[in-house]
């Protein structure tokens, strides 16, 4: 049984079993059948003890060659099966990453954030940059520098949130009642010409369906040597028509009074009230949306700017107010209710809403 012909036949049979194994389990069975404790090669190895020394040496060498060939074939087949099983698993567990996100997992951009993005985009195209400032202000930046005297109603406790003063004898700090202090700080720190908008949170002690203790404003400021009222009107007319998307939106300016501008004007847009509903555009009525005017010379002086050389204009509006008008939101308080149902209805899908990056 240990002649060369018999060993060649055994080797061929064992290699055929290894090659025929289609999975790891079948391969292991072929290994046990050939090289296990009761395997065919192992049985022959045990029978070598009955041969003479010369025969045992020669037969042992031949049998070892068969054993090594079978073992090498098993390792090679094992690697092939492992690779095939991995490929099959990868094919089964493949995820199509090109599928769109599921609708229920898509978030929404809050109308306030979206409106601010639109404001920045519109005024950005007109050459305005964004300026920011602190929410807690001192008396000078919030009132005095803006030509608001101590007896002005805005300084009363029913209009302003006052904070304890930093030191005895100092005026109390306030939560800013408008974003105008940002204009003051910018004029103090930056040499004219200036062309900025100041969006941000403001605080007043007021709360009802159209007022909130915390709300958002955007104010604009232009300071240079040649700006006049005509530039103010052109800027705001263009803004109103672009923001509401109505090319022929009627816009009018009514004389008014603000302590920090002179002359001052309220800005109205055309509207129609039909069946208890408000429609922005041409109609028989007007709706006030913002205030504006030429910067008062005293304000320029308070910021270290010579009013004999420089002049400019300023404007301001409530962000919630214009968002309510544009998107048909009836109650200001719902902006701050943290109601996901409300946000899904009035919010904006990311990457689809207009912005300073994607354009209007």
C-alpha positions in Angstrom: 0.0 0.0 0.0 3.0 2.3 0.3 4.4 1.9 -3.3 4.6 5.1 -5.4 1.5 4.2 -7.5 -0.6 3.8 -4.4 0.6 7.0 -2.8 0.0 8.9 -6.1 -3.6 7.6 -6.2 -4.1 8.5 -2.5 -2.8 12.0 -3.1 -5.1 12.5 -6.1 -8.1 11.4 -4.1 -7.4 13.6 -1.1 -6.7 16.7 -3.3 -9.9 16.1 -5.2 -11.8 16.1 -1.9 -10.2 19.3 -0.9 -11.0 21.0 -4.2 -14.6 19.7 -4.0 -15.2 21.4 -0.7 -17.7 24.3 -1.2 -17.6 25.8 2.2 -15.6 25.9 5.4 -17.5 23.0 7.0 -16.9 20.7 4.0 -13.2 21.7 3.9 -12.8 20.8 7.5 -14.4 17.4 6.9 -11.9 16.8 4.1 -9.0 17.8 6.4 -10.2 15.3 9.2 -10.6 12.6 6.6 -7.0 13.0 5.4 -5.0 14.3 8.3 -7.2 13.7 11.4 -6.4 11.2 14.2 -8.3 8.5 12.1 -7.4 10.0 8.8 -6.1 8.0 5.8 -2.7 9.6 5.9 -2.4 9.3 9.7 -3.3 5.6 9.5 -0.5 5.0 7.0 1.9 6.9 9.1 1.1 4.6 12.0 1.8 1.6 9.9 5.4 2.6 9.2 6.5 0.9 12.5 6.1 -2.6 10.9 8.6 -1.9 8.1 12.4 -2.4 8.1 14.5 0.6 8.8 15.4 1.2 5.1 11.8 0.6 3.9 10.4 2.9 6.8 12.8 5.7 5.8 11.9 5.6 2.1 8.1 5.1 2.7 8.1 7.9 5.3 9.7 10.4 2.9 7.1 9.6 0.2 4.2 9.8 2.8 5.4 13.1 4.1 5.4 14.5 0.6 1.7 13.5 0.3 0.9 14.9 3.7 2.6 18.3 2.9 0.8 18.5 -0.5 -2.6 17.8 1.1 -1.9 20.3 3.9 -0.9 23.0 1.4 -4.0 22.4 -0.7 -6.2 22.7 2.4 -4.6 26.1 3.3 -5.0 27.4 -0.3 -8.6 26.3 -0.4 -9.3 27.8 3.0 -8.1 31.2 1.7 -10.2 30.9 -1.4 -13.4 30.0 0.6 -12.8 32.9 3.1 -12.5 35.4 0.3 -15.6 34.1 -1.4 -17.6 34.2 1.8 -16.4 37.8 2.4 -17.5 38.8 -1.1 -20.9 37.2 -0.6 -21.3 38.9 2.8 -20.4 42.3 1.4 -22.9 41.7 -1.4 -25.7 40.8 1.0 -25.0 43.7 3.4 -24.5 46.5 0.8 -26.3 49.8 1.7 -27.3 52.1 -1.2 -26.0 55.4 0.1 -27.6 57.2 -2.9 -31.1 56.8 -1.5 -32.6 60.1 -0.3 -33.1 60.9 3.3 -36.4 59.7 4.8 -38.9 62.5 5.1 -39.5 62.1 8.8 -35.8 62.6 9.6 -35.5 65.9 7.7 -35.2 68.9 10.0 -36.6 72.4 9.4 -35.0 75.8 9.5 -36.9 78.1 11.9 -38.7 81.0 10.2 -36.6 83.5 12.2 -33.3 82.0 11.1 -34.6 81.8 7.5 -35.8 85.4 7.5 -32.4 86.6 8.9 -30.7 84.6 6.1 -32.9 86.4 3.5 -32.2 89.8 5.0 -28.5 89.2 4.9 -28.7 88.0 1.3 -30.8 91.0 0.2 -28.8 93.7 1.9 -25.5 91.9 1.1 -26.3 92.4 -2.6 -26.6 96.1 -1.8 -23.1 96.2 -0.2 -24.1 95.9 3.4 -22.0 93.8 5.9 -23.2 92.3 9.2 -22.3 93.8 12.5 -23.0 92.3 16.0 -22.8 93.4 19.6 -23.6 92.4 23.2 -27.1 91.7 24.5 -26.4 93.4 27.8 -25.7 97.1 27.4 -24.9 100.2 29.4 -26.9 103.3 29.6 -24.8 105.2 27.2 -24.9 102.8 24.3 -28.5 101.9 24.7 -29.9 105.4 25.4 -27.6 108.4 25.7 -25.6 108.0 22.5 -28.9 107.7 20.6 -30.2 111.0 21.8 -32.8 109.4 24.1 -33.2 111.7 27.1 -33.7 110.3 30.7 -37.4 111.2 30.6 -38.1 109.2 27.5 -40.7 106.4 28.0 -38.2 103.8 26.8 -36.3 104.3 30.0 -39.2 103.4 32.2 -39.3 100.0 34.0 -42.5 99.0 32.1 -40.6 99.1 28.8 -37.0 98.0 29.7 -35.4 95.1 31.6 -32.9 96.7 34.0 -30.0 94.8 35.6 -28.1 95.6 38.7 -25.3 98.2 38.2 -21.7 97.0 38.2 -20.7 99.4 40.9 -22.5 101.7 43.4 -23.4 105.0 41.9 -23.3 103.7 38.3 -26.3 103.6 36.0 -27.9 100.1 35.9 -27.2 97.8 32.9 -30.1 96.9 30.6 -31.0 94.1 28.2 -30.7 96.0 24.9 -34.1 97.3 23.8 -33.0 97.5 20.2 -30.0 96.7 18.0 -29.1 100.4 17.7 -26.2 100.0 20.3 -24.5 97.9 17.6 -24.6 100.9 15.3 -23.1 103.1 18.1 -20.3 100.7 18.8 -19.5 100.3 15.1 -19.4 104.1 14.6 -17.0 104.4 17.6 -14.7 101.7 16.4 -14.7 102.0 12.6 -13.9 105.1 10.4 -16.6 106.1 7.9 -17.7 105.2 5.3 -20.0 102.6 6.9 -22.6 100.3 5.4 -23.9 97.7 7.9 -27.0 95.8 9.1 -27.4 94.7 12.7 -29.6 91.6 13.1 -30.1 90.2 16.6 -32.2 89.6 19.7 -33.7 92.5 21.6 -35.7 92.6 24.9 -38.7 94.7 26.1 -41.2 94.1 28.9 -44.1 93.4 26.7 -46.1 90.3 25.8 -49.3 89.7 23.8 -50.3 88.2 20.4 -48.1 90.8 18.6 -45.4 91.5 21.2 -42.9 89.3 23.0 -40.4 90.0 25.9 -37.7 88.7 23.6 -37.8 89.4 19.8 -35.5 90.0 16.9 -34.7 93.2 15.0 -32.6 94.2 12.1 -31.3 97.7 11.8 -29.3 99.3 9.0 -26.8 102.1 8.9 -25.1 104.0 6.1 -22.6 106.8 6.9 -20.6 108.7 4.3 -20.1 112.2 2.9 -22.8 112.1 0.2 -25.7 109.9 1.3 -29.1 111.6 1.4 -32.8 110.8 1.8 -33.1 109.7 -1.8 -30.6 106.9 -1.1 -32.6 105.8 1.9 -35.9 105.7 -0.1 -34.3 103.8 -2.9 -32.7 101.2 -0.6 -35.9 100.5 1.3 -38.2 100.4 -1.7 -35.8 97.9 -3.3 -35.7 95.9 -0.1 -39.5 95.7 0.4 -40.1 94.6 -3.2 -37.4 92.0 -3.1 -38.3 90.6 0.3 -42.0 90.2 -0.5 -41.4 89.2 -4.1 -43.7 91.9 -5.6 -42.0 94.0 -8.3 -44.7 96.8 -8.2 -45.3 96.8 -4.4 -46.5 100.2 -3.4 -44.2 101.8 -0.8 -44.8 105.2 0.9 -42.9 107.3 3.5 -44.8 109.1 6.2 -43.1 111.9 8.3 -42.6 110.7 11.9 -40.3 111.3 14.9 -37.4 109.3 16.4 -34.9 110.9 18.7 -32.0 109.4 16.8 -33.0 110.5 13.2 -33.9 113.8 11.7 -35.9 113.9 9.4 -37.6 110.6 10.3 -40.1 108.5 8.3 -42.3 105.5 8.8 -42.4 103.1 5.9 -45.7 101.7 4.7 -46.4 99.0 2.1 -49.6 98.6 0.1 -52.1 96.0 1.1 -55.7 94.9 0.8 -57.9 93.7 3.6 -60.6 91.4 2.2 -62.8 89.1 4.3 -60.7 89.6 7.4 -57.5 88.5 5.6 -54.5 90.7 4.8 -53.0 90.6 1.3 -49.6 92.3 0.6 -49.5 94.3 -2.6 -51.7 96.8 -4.5 -54.9 97.6 -2.6 -56.8 100.3 -0.9 -54.9 100.2 2.4 -51.4 100.7 3.9 -49.5 98.7 6.5 -46.5 100.1 8.5 -43.5 97.8 8.6 -40.4 99.8 9.6 -39.0 103.1 10.7 -36.2 105.1 9.1 -34.6 108.5 8.8 -31.4 110.5 8.4 -29.0 110.0 11.3 -29.3 112.8 13.9 -26.2 115.1 14.0 -26.1 114.6 17.8 -25.8 110.9 17.4 -22.8 111.4 15.0 -21.2 113.8 17.5 -21.7 111.3 20.4 -19.8 108.7 18.3 -16.9 111.0 17.5 -18.0 111.7 13.9 -18.1 115.2 12.5 -21.7 116.0 11.3 -20.3 118.8 9.2 -18.4 116.2 7.1 -20.5 113.0 7.3 -24.1 112.2 7.2 -26.1 109.1 6.6 -29.4 107.2 7.2 -30.6 104.4 9.4 -33.6 102.1 9.5 -35.0 99.3 11.6 -37.7 96.6 11.6 -38.9 93.7 13.6 -37.9 90.4 12.1 -40.9 88.4 13.5 -43.2 91.1 12.1 -42.0 90.9 8.5 -41.8 87.0 8.7 -45.4 86.9 9.9 -46.5 89.1 7.0 -44.6 87.2 4.4 -45.3 83.6 5.6 -48.8 84.1 7.0 -48.0 83.3 10.6 -50.9 84.7 12.7 -49.5 84.8 16.3 -46.1 86.0 17.4 -46.1 83.8 20.5 -45.9 80.6 18.4 -42.4 81.5 17.3 -41.1 80.6 20.8 -43.4 77.7 21.8 -40.9 75.0 20.6 -43.8 73.1 18.9 -42.4 70.7 16.4 -45.7 70.5 14.6 -45.6 74.3 14.1 -42.0 74.1 12.9 -42.8 71.3 10.4 -45.6 73.5 9.0 -43.8 76.9 8.8 -40.2 75.8 8.8 -38.0 75.5 5.7 -36.3 72.4 4.3 -32.5 72.8 4.4 -30.7 73.3 1.0 -34.0 74.3 -0.6 -34.7 77.7 1.1 -33.2 80.9 -0.4 -30.0 82.1 1.4 -27.0 84.3 1.0 -25.1 81.3 -0.4 -27.8 79.8 -2.8 -29.2 83.2 -3.7 -32.8 84.5 -3.7 
